[in-house]
Amino acid sequence: MYDDSVQMWVKDDAHSAWIGWQDAPYPGNYGVYTFRTTIDLTGADVSNVKITGLWAADQYAHIDLNGKATGQSVGDWNWEGSKFPNLNPFSISDGFISGMNTLDFVVTMPDGYDGLIVRDIAVSM
């Protein structure tokens, strides 16, 4: 969903793309939106699990694991570096359960042209 009119955004690549929508900037689709992925850790020693990656959100966002805050969050304009578009690293190493885990990227979208991009997710055990 990369929008050329938002030229400060990190560009999509072959492995990741902005998700969200394009609407009228004001008023837009106000609300809080959750983008979810799941990780099956059945039989894994969850004490050693770690997820890392890069992300950016246009507006404010945080990451929850299994419905609980991870302490990972970004503020508005987090995707704009001093000269180039920016991705923010994240790392989660606790809160995992044996079985199916939910990783939620929760984005507050107060105006138009908002979205989320996640890149280079890696799970280590």
FENTAHU-V368669 format. One record per pair of residues at least 4 apart in sequence whose C-alpha atoms are under 7 Angstrom apart, sorted by the first residue. I is the first residue (numbers start at 1). J is the second residue. Records with the same first field share a line. If there is no record, write none. Layout:
# FENTAHU-V368669
I->J + J
This chain:
# FENTAHU-V368669
1->17 + 18 + 19
2->11 + 12 + 17 + 18
8->80 + 85
9->79 + 80 + 85
10->79 + 85 + 86
12->16 + 17 + 18
13->17
16->117 + 118 + 119
17->117
18->115 + 116 + 117
19->115 + 116 + 117
20->114 + 115 + 116
21->113 + 114 + 115
22->112 + 113
23->28 + 112 + 113
24->28 + 112
25->111 + 112 + 113
26->111 + 112
27->111
28->110 + 111 + 112
29->110 + 111 + 112
30->109 + 110 + 111
31->108 + 109 + 110
32->106 + 107 + 108 + 109
33->106 + 107 + 108
34->104 + 105 + 106 + 107
35->104 + 105 + 106
36->102 + 103 + 104 + 105
37->102 + 103 + 104
38->100 + 101 + 102 + 103
39->100 + 101 + 102
40->99 + 100 + 101
41->98 + 99 + 100
42->98 + 99 + 100
43->98
44->98
46->96 + 97 + 98
48->125
49->93 + 124 + 125
50->92 + 93 + 123 + 124 + 125
51->91 + 92 + 93 + 121 + 122 + 123 + 124
52->90 + 91 + 92 + 121 + 122 + 123
53->89 + 90 + 91 + 119 + 120 + 121 + 122
54->87 + 88 + 89 + 90 + 118 + 119 + 120 + 121
55->87 + 88 + 89 + 117 + 118 + 119
56->78 + 79 + 87 + 88 + 116 + 117 + 118
57->61 + 79 + 107 + 115 + 116 + 117
58->76 + 77 + 114 + 115 + 116
59->75 + 76 + 77 + 107 + 108 + 109 + 114
60->74 + 75 + 76 + 107 + 108
61->73 + 74 + 75 + 105 + 106 + 107 + 108
62->72 + 73 + 74 + 105 + 106 + 107
63->69 + 70 + 72 + 73 + 104 + 105 + 106
64->68 + 69 + 70 + 103 + 104 + 105
65->69 + 70 + 95 + 102 + 103 + 104
66->101 + 102 + 103
70->92
72->90
74->78
79->85 + 86 + 87
80->84 + 85 + 86
81->85 + 86
96->101
97->101
109->114
